[in-house]
C-alpha cells in the first residue's frame, strides 16, 4: 500500500453510507429533504461500520506502542488476579518474552509494564478501553491481544480460577464472544500439547484436532474447509498484522498461529485426498 492510501480508503469508507443514503433519499422522494434524511441514516451506518466511533483511525505507530504497553501490563494484572504473583507466573512471563525474541531494551520495557500491571492501583478496565480506542477497526489485533494473554495464563496456572474469570471479562470488554473464546482456548491448548508436555497427537486424534483448529465440523465439504483455511490465514497473516499495528517483537506469535493453521489444513487435505 502506498503512503496515504490507508487514509484515502478510510475516508472513502466513512462516506459510503452517506452517499448511498442520500441517493436513495433522492430516488424515493425527489426532494432535498429526502436527500438529507437519507444522509443522516447513512451517517449512522458509517459510524456502525467504523466500530461505533467517529474520528480518524489511529496511526500504526501509536497502535504498536499502546498494544505493547497494554499487553504486558494486563499480563501482570492477570498474574496478580489470585492475590500474588508466583514464581510460576514470572517464569511464564519470561517464557513469553523468549517467544517474542525481545531485545534487551524491549525486555526491560516489558518487565516495567508487567510490574506496573501488578500494582493494586492499576486500572485494567481503562487500559483495555484505550486499547479498544486505538485499535478501532482492527478486530484482528484485539483477538491477537487476547491470545497473548491466554498463552501466558496457560503457561502459568493452566488458566483456572481467578485467572479464567478475569480473562473472560477481558474478552467481553474486547467484544470477543464466548464461542470465540472457547475456540481460541482449544487451539492454544492443542498448540501447547506436543511442546514442553510431550509428543504431539497422531492418527485419529490429530485429524479431529485439525478440524478444531480450522473451526469446521468433520462433515464440512472440501470447499468449506478451504474457505475456513483461507479466512483464518487472512486474519492471522503476520505481515498483515504488523502492518495494522502488531509490534514486530510479537511477530513470532502470529507465525506460530499460521503454522498451526497450515499444519491442520495439510492434515485434513491429506486425509481427504484433496488437491
C-alpha positions in Angstrom: 0.0 0.0 0.0 1.4 3.4 -1.0 1.7 6.2 1.6 -1.7 7.9 2.1 -3.7 5.0 0.6 -4.9 3.9 4.0 -6.2 7.4 4.8 -7.9 7.6 1.4 -9.5 4.2 1.9 -10.7 5.2 5.4 -12.2 8.5 4.2 -14.0 6.6 1.4 -15.4 4.0 3.8 -16.6 6.9 6.1 -18.7 8.3 3.2 -20.2 5.2 1.7 -23.3 5.2 3.9 -24.0 8.9 3.4 -23.7 8.7 -0.4 -25.9 5.7 -0.7 -28.4 7.1 1.8 -28.5 10.4 0.0 -29.1 8.8 -3.3 -31.8 6.5 -2.0 -33.5 9.5 -0.3 -33.5 11.4 -3.6 -34.8 8.5 -5.6 -37.6 7.8 -3.1 -38.7 11.4 -2.6 -37.3 13.6 -5.3 -37.0 16.3 -2.6 -34.0 17.9 -0.9 -35.2 16.9 2.5 -35.3 13.2 1.3 -31.6 13.5 0.5 -30.9 15.0 3.9 -32.8 12.3 5.7 -31.0 9.6 3.7 -27.6 11.1 4.5 -28.5 11.1 8.2 -29.3 7.4 8.2 -26.2 6.8 6.1 -24.1 8.6 8.7 -25.3 6.2 11.4 -24.4 3.3 9.1 -20.9 4.7 8.6 -20.5 5.1 12.4 -21.5 1.5 13.0 -19.3 0.2 10.2 -16.3 2.1 11.7 -16.9 0.5 15.1 -19.4 2.9 16.5 -16.9 5.8 16.9 -16.3 8.9 14.9 -12.9 10.4 14.1 -9.9 9.2 12.1 -8.2 5.9 12.9 -5.0 6.0 14.9 -1.7 5.6 13.1 0.1 2.2 13.3 3.0 3.5 15.4 0.6 4.6 18.2 -1.2 1.3 17.9 2.1 -0.6 18.3 3.1 1.4 21.4 -0.3 1.0 23.0 -0.5 -2.7 22.2 2.9 -3.4 23.6 2.3 -1.4 26.8 -1.2 -2.9 27.4 -0.2 -6.5 26.6 2.4 -6.7 29.3 0.7 -4.5 31.9 -2.5 -6.6 31.6 -0.4 -9.7 31.7 1.0 -8.6 35.1 -2.5 -7.7 36.2 -3.8 -11.2 35.3 -0.8 -12.8 37.1 -1.8 -11.0 40.3 -5.5 -12.0 39.9 -5.2 -14.6 42.7 -3.7 -12.2 45.1 0.0 -12.9 44.5 2.5 -13.3 41.6 4.1 -16.7 41.9 7.4 -17.9 40.6 5.4 -19.8 38.0 3.8 -16.6 36.9 7.1 -14.9 36.5 8.6 -17.9 34.7 5.6 -17.9 32.3 6.2 -14.2 31.6 9.8 -14.8 30.8 8.9 -17.7 28.5 6.6 -15.3 26.7 9.4 -12.8 26.4 11.6 -15.5 24.9 8.9 -16.5 22.4 8.8 -12.9 21.3 12.6 -12.8 20.9 12.6 -9.4 22.7 15.8 -7.4 22.6 17.4 -6.1 25.8 15.6 -2.7 25.7 12.2 -4.3 24.9 12.7 -6.8 27.6 13.2 -4.1 30.2 10.2 -2.2 28.9 8.1 -5.3 29.0 9.1 -6.0 32.6 8.4 -2.5 33.6 4.9 -2.8 32.1 4.4 -6.2 33.8 5.4 -4.7 37.1 3.0 -1.8 36.6 0.2 -4.2 35.9 0.8 -6.0 39.2 0.2 -2.8 41.2 -3.1 -2.7 43.1 -3.8 0.7 41.7 -3.6 -0.5 38.1 -6.8 0.3 36.2 -7.1 -2.7 33.8 -10.5 -1.6 32.5 -9.1 1.8 31.5 -6.2 0.2 29.8 -8.5 -2.1 27.8 -10.7 0.8 26.9 -7.7 2.7 25.5 -6.6 -0.3 23.5 -10.0 -0.7 22.0 -10.0 3.0 21.0 -6.7 2.9 19.2 -7.5 -0.5 17.6 -10.8 0.7 16.2 -11.5 -1.3 13.1 -8.7 -3.7 13.9 -10.5 -6.6 15.5 -7.8 -9.0 14.3 -5.3 -7.2 16.7 -7.8 -7.5 19.6 -8.0 -11.2 19.0 -4.2 -11.4 19.0 -4.1 -9.4 22.2 -6.4 -11.9 23.9 -4.5 -14.8 22.5 -1.3 -13.4 24.1 -3.0 -13.1 27.5 -4.3 -16.6 27.2 -1.0 -18.0 26.2 0.7 -16.5 29.3 -2.1 -17.8 31.5 -1.9 -21.3 30.1 1.8 -21.4 30.7 1.4 -20.2 34.3 -1.6 -21.8 36.1 -3.4 -23.5 33.2 -6.0 -20.7 33.1 -8.2 -21.7 36.0 -10.0 -19.9 38.8 -9.5 -16.2 39.1 -7.3 -16.2 36.0 -10.1 -17.6 33.8 -12.6 -15.2 35.3 -10.5 -12.1 34.6 -9.7 -13.3 31.0 -13.3 -13.9 30.4 -14.1 -10.4 31.4 -11.2 -9.1 29.2 -12.7 -10.9 26.2 -16.1 -9.4 26.9 -14.7 -5.9 27.1 -12.9 -6.5 23.8 -16.2 -7.7 22.2 -15.0 -11.3 21.7 -17.8 -13.8 22.1 -17.8 -16.8 24.5 -17.8 -19.1 21.5 -14.7 -17.5 20.0 -13.0 -17.5 23.4 -13.6 -21.2 23.8 -12.3 -21.9 20.3 -9.2 -19.9 20.9 -8.6 -21.8 24.1 -9.0 -25.1 22.4 -6.5 -24.1 19.7 -3.9 -22.8 22.2 -4.1 -26.0 24.3 -3.6 -28.0 21.1 -0.5 -25.9 20.3 0.9 -26.4 23.7 0.4 -30.1 23.5 3.5 -31.6 22.0 5.9 -28.9 23.1 7.1 -29.0 26.7 4.5 -31.5 27.8 5.3 -34.4 25.5 4.9 -35.7 21.9 2.1 -34.3 19.8 -1.0 -36.3 18.9 -1.2 -38.6 15.9 -3.7 -40.6 13.9 -7.4 -40.1 14.5 -6.9 -37.6 17.3 -4.7 -35.4 15.1 -7.4 -35.3 12.4 -10.1 -34.4 15.0 -7.9 -31.7 16.4 -7.2 -30.3 12.9 -10.9 -29.7 12.4 -10.9 -28.0 15.8 -8.2 -25.6 14.6 -10.0 -24.7 11.4 -13.2 -24.5 13.4 -15.2 -26.6 10.9 -17.1 -29.9 11.5 -15.9 -33.2 10.1 -18.9 -33.1 7.8 -17.8 -29.9 6.1 -17.3 -30.0 2.4 -13.9 -29.6 0.8 -14.9 -26.1 -0.3 -15.9 -25.2 3.3 -12.6 -26.5 4.6 -10.7 -24.4 2.1 -12.8 -21.3 2.9 -12.1 -21.7 6.6 -8.4 -22.1 6.0 -8.2 -19.0 3.8 -10.2 -17.0 6.2 -8.0 -17.9 9.2 -4.8 -17.4 7.2 -6.0 -13.9 6.1 -7.0 -13.0 9.7 -3.6 -14.1 11.2 -1.1 -13.4 8.4 2.0 -12.0 10.2 2.8 -9.3 7.7 -0.8 -8.1 7.6 -1.0 -7.9 11.4 2.3 -6.0 11.7 1.1 -3.5 9.0 -2.1 -3.0 11.1 -0.1 -2.3 14.3 1.1 -5.5 15.9 4.5 -4.8 17.4 7.2 -6.5 15.3 8.6 -8.0 18.6 5.4 -10.1 18.7 5.6 -11.3 15.2 6.6 -14.8 16.3 3.2 -15.4 17.9 1.5 -14.7 14.6 3.9 -17.0 12.8 3.2 -19.8 15.2 -0.5 -19.3 14.7 -0.3 -19.5 10.9 2.0 -22.6 11.2 -0.7 -24.3 13.3 -3.4 -23.4 10.8 -1.3 -24.6 7.9 -0.5 -27.9 9.6 -4.1 -28.5 10.4 -5.2 -27.8 6.8 -2.5 -30.1 5.4 -3.5 -32.9 7.7 -7.2 -32.6 6.6 -6.2 -32.2 3.0 -4.1 -35.4 3.0 -6.7 -37.4 4.9 -9.4 -36.4 2.3 -7.1 -36.7 -0.7 -7.9 -33.0 -1.5 -5.9 -31.2 -4.2 
